Amino acid sequence: QVQLVESGGGLVQAGGSLRLSCAASVRTFSSYDMGWFRQAPGKEREFVASINWSGYSTYYADSVKGRFTISRDNAKNTVYLQMNSLKPEDTAVYYCAAKLRYTGRNDYRYWGQGTQVTVSS
């Protein structure tokens, strides 16, 4: 069982930055690939970024490429999402998710409770 707790959300002006953190309660954090997803009001949840178990491979949605950076610290059981140049359309609840390494690309089985990010214009 993996428990995930996000933090770092808040209200920021357009052009500003936030860093989200996701702390995982699990014995072998390095056995899991991690991802960030978001859901805006009235919209479906969408993929934002992912990082593999070792941290060497990362993937981004086109909408955040060049602005967001995902990283992880396996010694601290934590994954981060650095968000720069924020836009009002980035407003959403952001979720951290985990899947066992070497499983399917979308096989995220564990989810956090989410953290709200609001970007004002």
Secondary structure, 3 states (H helix, E strand, C coil): CCEEEEECCEEEECCCCEEEEEEEECCCHHHEEEEEEEECCCCCCEEEEEECCCCCCEEECCCCCCCEEEEEECCCCEEEEEECCCCHHHCEEEEEEEEECCCCCCCCCEECCCEEEEEEC
